[in-house]
Amino acid sequence: MFRRRPFRPLRARRPGRPLAPPGQRVPEPLRRAMRLLDEGRFEEAAAAFGGLAQGAEEGGALFRAANLTAQAGRCYLNLDDLDKAYDAGRKALELFERAERPAAARHLGERMVRVLRERGREEQAQALESELGRLPYPERTGKRRGELPGKCPQCGGPIKEAETNWLGPSSAECPYCGSVLKGS
């Protein structure tokens, strides 16, 4: 009478489709990574975000993979492991470019340059800054978008306007779990 639909793994999902539709639970691995980050267990959180990013990249969700990789880089930065943070940041930049999100790549790259300069790595900062010069500046539409919450209410991920996928004038997609965020 009823036919059960076969399970579709993550890589079979359409690009941009949320991992967890609104009202559904966030996947446990992502909740765990966010919990580790909140608890200050940065090494474990970095590994968890790295694994999630790899899975997202293999599944073709490049924008999500870029954000998860950047989050792993932030964890390494909290551990004062600037080399691993830099490597993760470079990987995130590459993923943002592959996902055709130059504004997000520029935003992350400018933050990386600022951190590198603060930490005394002027040579790396200058090299990265010159590479960012080839990225186009984001176009300003002149439309005011709604202000998003600082954290996703579903998964707790940090929300940065330049790193979100805007769905409309007052709603955006969480770059980590895919839930819809409403602006004010």
N, CA, C and O of each residue as an XYZ file, in Angstrom:
736
protein
N       0.805     -1.175      0.000
C       0.000      0.000      0.000
C       0.862      1.258      0.000
O       0.782      2.061     -0.929
N       1.677      1.435      1.023
C       2.595      2.570      1.064
C       3.983      2.087      0.701
O       4.468      1.086      1.229
N       4.611      2.804     -0.200
C       5.992      2.471     -0.533
C       6.917      3.392      0.234
O       6.718      4.607      0.259
N       7.884      2.837      0.832
C       8.854      3.622      1.591
C       9.897      4.175      0.619
O      10.434      3.448     -0.217
N      10.166      5.458      0.744
C      11.181      6.057     -0.114
C      12.561      5.646      0.381
O      12.779      5.561      1.589
N      13.490      5.393     -0.526
C      14.835      4.998     -0.096
C      15.558      6.163      0.570
O      15.313      7.329      0.258
N      16.446      5.824      1.489
C      17.262      6.820      2.169
C      18.199      7.467      1.165
O      18.844      6.777      0.376
N      18.274      8.807      1.195
C      19.200      9.514      0.316
C      20.316     10.092      1.166
O      20.054     10.901      2.056
N      21.559      9.694      0.908
C      22.661     10.242      1.676
C      22.855     11.723      1.357
O      22.294     12.236      0.389
N      23.654     12.405      2.179
C      23.870     13.839      2.052
C      24.317     14.237      0.652
O      23.870     15.262      0.137
N      25.183     13.457      0.030
C      25.700     13.859     -1.275
C      24.617     13.848     -2.348
O      24.809     14.431     -3.415
N      23.492     13.204     -2.093
C      22.426     13.166     -3.089
C      21.474     14.351     -2.950
O      20.577     14.527     -3.774
N      21.665     15.162     -1.915
C      20.780     16.311     -1.730
C      21.099     17.402     -2.736
O      22.217     17.501     -3.241
N      20.098     18.214     -3.014
C      20.312     19.350     -3.907
C      21.201     20.362     -3.220
O      21.106     20.533     -2.005
N      22.086     21.055     -3.980
C      22.924     22.089     -3.371
C      22.058     23.162     -2.730
O      21.047     23.574     -3.298
N      22.450     23.606     -1.560
C      21.728     24.645     -0.851
C      20.562     24.147     -0.026
O      19.972     24.925      0.723
N      20.209     22.877     -0.138
C      19.090     22.342      0.637
C      19.531     22.160      2.084
O      20.604     21.605      2.324
N      18.746     22.604      3.045
C      19.142     22.508      4.451
C      19.332     21.072      4.912
O      18.655     20.154      4.449
N      20.277     20.899      5.843
C      20.445     19.591      6.476
C      19.232     19.268      7.330
O      18.769     18.128      7.367
N      18.733     20.261      8.000
C      17.585     20.070      8.871
C      16.536     21.121      8.535
O      16.734     22.301      8.825
N      15.434     20.718      7.933
C      14.380     21.685      7.641
C      13.871     22.345      8.920
O      13.984     21.769     10.001
N      13.309     23.549      8.804
C      12.809     24.224      9.989
C      11.892     23.319     10.807
O      11.017     22.642     10.267
N      12.113     23.323     12.108
C      11.303     22.508     13.001
C      11.877     21.124     13.240
O      11.423     20.417     14.140
N      12.866     20.725     12.453
C      13.488     19.425     12.674
C      14.788     19.599     13.441
O      15.338     20.696     13.534
N      15.258     18.498     13.981
C      16.467     18.532     14.795
C      17.713     18.732     13.940
O      17.795     18.277     12.799
N      18.677     19.428     14.532
C      19.981     19.614     13.908
C      20.741     18.308     14.061
O      20.646     17.669     15.108
N      21.493     17.891     13.045
C      22.243     16.639     13.155
C      23.163     16.630     14.377
O      23.791     17.638     14.700
N      23.232     15.505     15.034
C      24.018     15.369     16.261
C      25.487     15.757     16.079
O      26.032     16.415     16.966
N      26.165     15.388     14.977
C      27.570     15.791     14.851
C      27.766     17.303     14.872
O      28.749     17.791     15.430
N      26.849     18.044     14.275
C      26.956     19.498     14.292
C      26.657     20.044     15.688
O      27.343     20.946     16.168
N      25.633     19.495     16.333
C      25.339     19.926     17.715
C      26.523     19.656     18.617
O      26.855     20.478     19.471
N      27.172     18.497     18.437
C      28.340     18.131     19.245
C      29.486     19.117     19.014
O      30.120     19.565     19.969
N      29.753     19.456     17.751
C      30.832     20.399     17.434
C      30.569     21.760     18.084
O      31.480     22.369     18.644
N      29.339     22.229     18.009
C      28.989     23.515     18.622
C      29.119     23.443     20.145
O      29.572     24.394     20.782
N      28.720     22.318     20.717
C      28.820     22.140     22.170
C      30.291     22.160     22.603
O      30.635     22.798     23.597
N      31.155     21.463     21.859
C      32.589     21.448     22.174
C      33.168     22.858     22.105
O      33.983     23.242     22.944
N      32.750     23.615     21.115
C      33.207     24.995     20.977
C      32.757     25.832     22.171
O      33.548     26.583     22.741
N      31.495     25.700     22.543
C      30.966     26.457     23.687
C      31.674     26.100     24.990
O      31.834     26.945     25.871
N      32.098     24.832     25.107
C      32.781     24.376     26.318
C      34.263     24.728     26.323
O      34.958     24.457     27.302
N      34.757     25.331     25.238
C      36.165     25.706     25.175
C      37.088     24.544     24.858
O      38.296     24.637     25.076
N      36.544     23.463     24.351
C      37.347     22.295     23.969
C      37.699     22.442     22.486
O      37.188     21.727     21.623
N      38.598     23.405     22.229
C      38.853     23.863     20.868
C      39.504     22.813     19.976
O      39.192     22.748     18.787
N      40.390     21.998     20.511
C      41.043     20.988     19.683
C      40.028     19.955     19.187
O      40.034     19.581     18.014
N      39.167     19.505     20.079
C      38.142     18.539     19.689
C      37.120     19.187     18.746
O      36.647     18.555     17.801
N      36.790     20.447     19.016
C      35.837     21.160     18.162
C      36.408     21.336     16.760
O      35.689     21.171     15.774
N      37.695     21.670     16.661
C      38.326     21.849     15.349
C      38.269     20.552     14.556
O      37.966     20.564     13.363
N      38.559     19.438     15.211
C      38.501     18.142     14.526
C      37.063     17.835     14.080
O      36.843     17.328     12.980
N      36.095     18.145     14.939
C      34.695     17.881     14.601
C      34.249     18.741     13.417
O      33.610     18.239     12.492
N      34.584     20.038     13.443
C      34.224     20.906     12.325
C      34.938     20.482     11.048
O      34.360     20.542      9.963
N      36.190     20.053     11.172
C      36.935     19.586     10.003
C      36.278     18.371      9.365
O      36.179     18.286      8.141
N      35.830     17.430     10.191
C      35.144     16.249      9.663
C      33.829     16.605      8.995
O      33.500     16.070      7.937
N      33.080     17.506      9.609
C      31.815     17.948      9.008
C      32.070     18.662      7.685
O      31.329     18.480      6.720
N      33.124     19.474      7.648
C      33.461     20.206      6.424
C      33.828     19.243      5.304
O      33.420     19.431      4.158
N      34.587     18.229      5.631
C      34.985     17.251      4.620
C      33.758     16.541      4.047
O      33.651     16.346      2.836
N      32.843     16.161      4.925
C      31.618     15.519      4.457
C      30.782     16.440      3.593
O      30.222     16.012      2.584
N      30.694     17.717      3.988
C      29.923     18.681      3.198
C      30.570     18.894      1.830
O      29.877     18.980      0.817
N      31.903     18.977      1.806
C      32.596     19.164      0.528
C      32.383     17.954     -0.379
O      32.109     18.108     -1.569
N      32.509     16.767      0.175
C      32.296     15.554     -0.622
C      30.865     15.478     -1.138
O      30.616     14.916     -2.205
N      29.923     16.040     -0.384
C      28.525     16.043     -0.802
C      28.172     17.191     -1.727
O      27.021     17.316     -2.144
N      29.151     18.037     -2.056
C      28.896     19.142     -2.970
C      28.360     20.399     -2.324
O      28.031     21.352     -3.030
N      28.259     20.437     -1.008
C      27.777     21.625     -0.296
C      28.980     22.508      0.032
O      29.411     22.586      1.182
N      29.515     23.172     -0.998
C      30.769     23.912     -0.855
C      30.652     25.107      0.081
O      31.573     25.378      0.852
N      29.535     25.823      0.027
C      29.363     26.989      0.904
C      29.344     26.559      2.365
O      29.978     27.189      3.211
N      28.623     25.495      2.656
C      28.574     24.968      4.022
C      29.955     24.459      4.436
O      30.389     24.693      5.563
N      30.640     23.768      3.535
C      31.986     23.268      3.820
C      32.942     24.414      4.131
O      33.778     24.304      5.028
N      32.819     25.508      3.393
C      33.686     26.669      3.624
C      33.452     27.250      5.016
O      34.409     27.565      5.723
N      32.197     27.392      5.410
C      31.882     27.945      6.732
C      32.348     27.011      7.848
O      32.862     27.478      8.865
N      32.179     25.720      7.675
C      32.625     24.764      8.689
C      34.151     24.754      8.795
O      34.698     24.644      9.892
N      34.834     24.868      7.658
C      36.296     24.927      7.661
C      36.782     26.201      8.342
O      37.748     26.172      9.104
N      36.111     27.321      8.067
C      36.469     28.580      8.730
C      36.265     28.466     10.235
O      37.051     29.007     11.012
N      35.220     27.770     10.645
C      34.967     27.572     12.080
C      36.083     26.737     12.705
O      36.492     27.009     13.834
N      36.579     25.733     11.995
C      37.718     24.946     12.483
C      38.936     25.846     12.631
O      39.687     25.728     13.599
N      39.132     26.742     11.674
C      40.245     27.691     11.755
C      40.139     28.603     12.966
O      41.146     28.922     13.596
N      38.929     29.021     13.292
C      38.733     29.863     14.488
C      39.080     29.089     15.760
O      39.603     29.654     16.720
N      38.785     27.805     15.750
C      39.150     26.967     16.907
C      40.669     26.904     17.056
O      41.194     27.036     18.162
N      41.374     26.703     15.940
C      42.842     26.668     15.996
C      43.406     28.005     16.449
O      44.416     28.053     17.150
N      42.753     29.088     16.048
C      43.189     30.411     16.481
C      43.056     30.545     17.997
O      43.921     31.135     18.644
N      41.985     30.006     18.561
C      41.808     30.009     20.017
C      42.864     29.171     20.720
O      43.161     29.404     21.891
N      43.434     28.198     20.016
C      44.503     27.365     20.573
C      45.881     27.986     20.351
O      46.892     27.405     20.746
N      45.930     29.156     19.725
C      47.176     29.833     19.361
C      48.019     28.996     18.409
O      49.245     29.106     18.411
N      47.382     28.167     17.602
C      48.069     27.397     16.570
C      47.827     28.120     15.247
O      46.956     27.748     14.462
N      48.626     29.165     15.027
C      48.405     30.032     13.879
C      48.638     29.314     12.551
O      47.996     29.645     11.554
N      49.540     28.342     12.522
C      49.796     27.619     11.279
C      48.565     26.819     10.843
O      48.176     26.869      9.676
N      47.950     26.080     11.780
C      46.748     25.312     11.435
C      45.579     26.242     11.138
O      44.770     25.954     10.257
N      45.482     27.355     11.865
C      44.417     28.328     11.611
C      44.565     28.911     10.208
O      43.579     29.067      9.487
N      45.786     29.227      9.832
C      46.052     29.777      8.499
C      45.702     28.755      7.416
O      45.063     29.096      6.421
N      46.121     27.502      7.611
C      45.815     26.453      6.629
C      44.311     26.258      6.473
O      43.813     26.122      5.356
N      43.592     26.246      7.586
C      42.134     26.095      7.521
C      41.508     27.308      6.843
O      40.581     27.163      6.047
N      42.005     28.499      7.151
C      41.491     29.707      6.511
C      41.706     29.701      5.011
O      40.819     30.088      4.250
N      42.890     29.259      4.580
C      43.174     29.177      3.149
C      42.227     28.178      2.454
O      41.733     28.429      1.355
N      41.995     27.060      3.120
C      41.074     26.051      2.572
C      39.659     26.631      2.472
O      38.963     26.416      1.479
N      39.240     27.366      3.508
C      37.914     27.988      3.488
C      37.811     29.004      2.351
O      36.783     29.079      1.677
N      38.872     29.786      2.135
C      38.860     30.747      1.034
C      38.687     30.037     -0.307
O      37.917     30.476     -1.161
N      39.409     28.943     -0.475
C      39.312     28.165     -1.715
C      37.882     27.640     -1.903
O      37.340     27.681     -3.007
N      37.284     27.150     -0.823
C      35.922     26.628     -0.915
C      34.913     27.734     -1.220
O      33.991     27.526     -2.008
N      35.078     28.911     -0.603
C      34.188     30.031     -0.911
C      34.286     30.398     -2.392
O      33.279     30.682     -3.040
N      35.511     30.389     -2.917
C      35.683     30.714     -4.340
C      35.042     29.651     -5.223
O      34.375     29.982     -6.203
N      35.235     28.385     -4.891
C      34.616     27.312     -5.665
C      33.090     27.377     -5.588
O      32.399     26.997     -6.533
N      32.573     27.859     -4.464
C      31.124     28.000     -4.294
C      30.602     29.291     -4.938
O      29.413     29.603     -4.866
N      31.514     30.025     -5.564
C      31.188     31.299     -6.215
C      30.593     32.296     -5.235
O      29.570     32.926     -5.503
N      31.258     32.423     -4.094
C      30.854     33.374     -3.054
C      32.014     34.331     -2.766
O      32.607     34.269     -1.688
N      32.348     35.219     -3.716
C      33.500     36.111     -3.531
C      33.356     37.069     -2.354
O      34.357     37.422     -1.730
N      32.136     37.498     -2.035
C      31.961     38.408     -0.895
C      32.343     37.712      0.405
O      32.995     38.311      1.260
N      31.946     36.463      0.559
C      32.306     35.717      1.767
C      33.810     35.473      1.803
O      34.427     35.561      2.865
N      34.406     35.165      0.647
C      35.857     34.958      0.596
C      36.593     36.235      0.967
O      37.553     36.198      1.737
N      36.152     37.358      0.430
C      36.806     38.637      0.744
C      36.664     38.951      2.230
O      37.626     39.377      2.868
N      35.482     38.746      2.780
C      35.233     39.025      4.198
C      36.172     38.190      5.081
O      36.813     38.728      5.983
N      36.251     36.896      4.825
C      37.128     36.030      5.601
C      38.587     36.405      5.382
O      39.360     36.470      6.338
N      38.970     36.650      4.137
C      40.358     37.010      3.838
C      40.794     38.279      4.544
O      41.910     38.349      5.058
N      39.926     39.288      4.575
C      40.273     40.537      5.271
C      40.443     40.311      6.765
O      41.317     40.914      7.386
N      39.623     39.457      7.343
C      39.785     39.129      8.770
C      41.088     38.377      8.997
O      41.775     38.605      9.993
N      41.430     37.480      8.075
C      42.681     36.728      8.198
C      43.887     37.669      8.132
O      44.830     37.522      8.909
N      43.860     38.629      7.212
C      44.956     39.597      7.092
C      45.107     40.374      8.394
O      46.223     40.577      8.872
N      43.994     40.805      8.967
C      44.021     41.562     10.221
C      44.645     40.726     11.344
O      45.475     41.232     12.100
N      44.256     39.457     11.461
C      44.802     38.579     12.506
C      46.283     38.318     12.276
O      47.071     38.334     13.221
N      46.664     38.080     11.035
C      48.074     37.831     10.733
C      48.931     39.028     11.128
O      50.018     38.862     11.682
N      48.450     40.221     10.846
C      49.203     41.429     11.223
C      49.280     41.576     12.745
O      50.323     41.935     13.291
N      48.168     41.295     13.417
C      48.163     41.382     14.884
C      49.146     40.400     15.506
O      49.712     40.670     16.565
N      49.349     39.258     14.848
C      50.222     38.211     15.386
C      51.646     38.292     14.836
O      52.444     37.380     15.049
N      51.968     39.378     14.130
C      53.340     39.577     13.663
C      53.722     38.807     12.418
O      54.908     38.577     12.183
N      52.778     38.411     11.632
C      53.063     37.661     10.396
C      52.806     38.560      9.182
O      51.928     38.288      8.363
N      53.580     39.618      9.090
C      53.388     40.633      8.060
C      53.584     40.079      6.652
O      52.849     40.450      5.737
N      54.562     39.196      6.466
C      54.828     38.641      5.135
C      53.631     37.839      4.623
O      53.227     37.989      3.470
N      53.064     36.988      5.481
C      51.881     36.212      5.083
C      50.693     37.137      4.839
O      49.913     36.926      3.911
N      50.563     38.168      5.683
C      49.456     39.118      5.542
C      49.531     39.836      4.199
O      48.515     39.988      3.521
N      50.735     40.280      3.809
C      50.888     40.984      2.536
C      50.599     40.058      1.349
O      49.961     40.464      0.377
N      51.074     38.811      1.438
C      50.825     37.860      0.351
C      49.333     37.598      0.194
O      48.812     37.582     -0.921
N      48.650     37.394      1.315
C      47.211     37.131      1.265
C      46.459     38.365      0.777
O      45.506     38.250      0.006
N      46.882     39.530      1.220
C      46.235     40.772      0.808
C      46.341     40.969     -0.708
O      45.389     41.420     -1.345
N      47.487     40.635     -1.278
C      47.634     40.788     -2.731
C      46.758     39.771     -3.476
O      46.246     40.071     -4.555
N      46.586     38.582     -2.913
C      45.699     37.594     -3.534
C      44.240     38.050     -3.472
O      43.465     37.793     -4.393
N      43.876     38.719     -2.395
C      42.492     39.188     -2.255
C      42.169     40.266     -3.281
O      41.003     40.497     -3.600
N      43.200     40.924     -3.796
C      42.994     41.978     -4.780
C      42.309     41.489     -6.043
O      41.688     42.285     -6.747
N      42.405     40.204     -6.349
C      41.767     39.676     -7.563
C      40.289     39.367     -7.360
O      39.563     39.139     -8.327
N      39.843     39.358     -6.108
C      38.424     39.085     -5.840
C      37.607     40.347     -6.060
O      38.024     41.433     -5.659
N      36.445     40.214     -6.694
C      35.611     41.401     -6.894
C      35.008     41.865     -5.563
O      34.751     41.067     -4.661
N      34.797     43.151     -5.475
C      34.106     43.682     -4.308
C      32.628     43.372     -4.456
O      32.094     43.402     -5.565
N      31.957     43.069     -3.336
C      30.522     42.769     -3.442
C      29.751     44.005     -3.887
O      30.052     45.129     -3.486
N      28.757     43.767     -4.718
C      27.916     44.866     -5.186
C      26.944     45.262     -4.091
O      26.357     44.410     -3.424
N      26.784     46.541     -3.919
C      25.813     47.066     -2.955
C      24.508     47.306     -3.684
O      24.463     48.048     -4.665
N      23.465     46.689     -3.214
C      22.171     46.839     -3.871
C      21.412     48.053     -3.362
O      20.455     48.493     -3.998
N      21.817     48.592     -2.242
C      21.130     49.725     -1.667
C      19.933     49.321     -0.816
O      19.365     50.157     -0.113
N      19.544     48.057     -0.869
C      18.412     47.591     -0.074
C      18.888     47.257      1.335
O      19.939     46.641      1.511
N      18.139     47.652      2.304
C      18.451     47.348      3.696
C      17.901     45.969      4.013
O      16.713     45.706      3.827
N      18.763     45.101      4.486
C      18.335     43.760      4.868
C      18.062     43.744      6.359
O      18.575     44.574      7.109
N      17.252     42.794      6.774
C      16.953     42.652      8.183
C      18.192     42.268      8.968
O      19.106     41.640      8.432
N      18.222     42.639     10.218
C      19.342     42.290     11.078
C      19.140     40.866     11.589
O      18.089     40.539     12.140
N      20.145     40.032     11.403
C      20.060     38.630     11.786
C      20.500     38.438     13.232
O      21.231     39.264     13.779
N      20.053     37.348     13.847
C      20.527     37.062     15.209
C      22.019     36.741     15.179
O      22.547     36.346     14.140
N      22.692     36.906     16.298
C      24.123     36.628     16.387
C      24.448     35.151     16.321
O      25.536     34.769     15.892
N      23.501     34.309     16.747
C      23.679     32.859     16.710
C      22.431     32.223     16.134
O      21.322     32.734     16.293
N      22.627     31.100     15.464
C      21.489     30.357     14.911
C      20.686     29.763     16.068
O      21.263     29.107     16.936
N      19.383     29.975     16.100
C      18.577     29.403     17.181
C      18.497     27.873     17.131
O      18.192     27.243     18.143
N      18.767     27.268     15.967
C      18.700     25.812     15.848
C      19.981     25.138     16.319
O      19.946     24.254     17.176
N      21.149     25.571     15.740
C      22.404     24.858     16.008
C      23.378     25.654     16.871
O      24.353     25.091     17.370
N      23.137     26.946     17.056
C      24.029     27.758     17.873
C      25.228     28.293     17.121
O      26.107     28.896     17.736
N      25.299     28.096     15.818
C      26.429     28.577     15.018
C      26.449     30.092     14.935
O      25.392     30.722     14.895
N      27.651     30.694     14.906
C      27.744     32.154     14.810
C      27.306     32.627     13.426
O      27.691     32.041     12.414
N      26.514     33.670     13.384
C      25.984     34.177     12.126
C      26.693     35.478     11.779
O      26.669     36.442     12.544
N      27.318     35.483     10.619
C      27.970     36.677     10.085
C      27.276     36.997      8.767
O      27.171     36.143      7.887
N      26.808     38.223      8.640
C      25.991     38.616      7.494
C      26.661     38.298      6.163
O      25.997     37.833      5.237
N      27.972     38.541      6.052
C      28.667     38.314      4.780
C      28.819     36.831      4.462
O      29.087     36.469      3.316
N      28.653     35.976      5.456
C      28.851     34.544      5.243
C      27.545     33.766      5.228
O      27.550     32.542      5.356
N      26.431     34.463      5.072
C      25.139     33.778      5.018
C      24.590     33.806      3.605
O      24.989     34.629      2.781
N      23.690     32.914      3.347
C      23.011     32.844      2.059
C      21.654     33.515      2.241
O      20.749     32.933      2.838
N      21.508     34.739      1.727
C      20.252     35.475      1.876
C      19.191     34.867      0.966
O      19.417     34.654     -0.225
N      18.047     34.598      1.546
C      16.931     34.011      0.808
C      15.937     35.075      0.365
O      15.178     34.861     -0.580
N      15.937     36.199      1.028
C      15.029     37.295      0.733
C      15.483     38.522      1.493
O      16.565     38.513      2.080
N      14.674     39.592      1.498
C      15.100     40.817      2.158
C      15.224     40.699      3.683
O      15.930     41.497      4.298
N      14.560     39.732      4.296
C      14.641     39.630      5.758
C      14.827     38.198      6.245
O      14.543     37.894      7.404
N      15.296     37.325      5.374
C      15.552     35.954      5.804
C      16.810     35.422      5.132
O      17.118     35.752      3.987
N      17.525     34.588      5.879
C      18.773     34.005      5.384
C      18.859     32.567      5.862
O      18.125     32.144      6.755
N      19.773     31.824      5.248
C      19.988     30.428      5.605
C      21.199     30.334      6.521
O      22.227     30.958      6.258
N      21.086     29.561      7.593
C      22.221     29.330      8.478
C      23.309     28.618      7.672
O      23.029     27.611      7.022
N      24.551     29.126      7.704
C      25.609     28.502      6.916
C      26.069     27.153      7.462
O      26.855     26.464      6.813
N      25.593     26.768      8.642
C      26.015     25.512      9.259
C      24.947     24.426      9.145
O      25.238     23.314      8.705
N      23.712     24.743      9.541
C      22.681     23.709      9.560
C      21.612     23.909      8.500
O      20.821     22.998      8.253
N      21.564     25.075      7.865
C      20.612     25.310      6.797
C      19.251     25.794      7.237
O      18.364     25.953      6.398
N      19.044     26.040      8.547
C      17.726     26.520      8.957
C      17.538     27.966      8.522
O      18.504     28.704      8.328
N      16.290     28.351      8.374
C      15.961     29.693      7.928
C      15.997     30.632      9.132
O      15.383     30.375     10.167
N      16.736     31.727      8.962
C      16.867     32.754     10.004
C      16.039     33.958      9.593
O      16.116     34.399      8.446
N      15.272     34.480     10.488
C      14.451     35.654     10.215
C      15.139     36.887     10.774
O      15.564     36.915     11.928
N      15.238     37.906      9.928
C      15.818     39.178     10.352
C      14.763     40.058     10.992
O      13.561     39.825     10.867
N      15.247     41.064     11.675
C      14.294     41.985     12.323
C      14.089     43.217     11.488
O      13.325     44.102     11.871
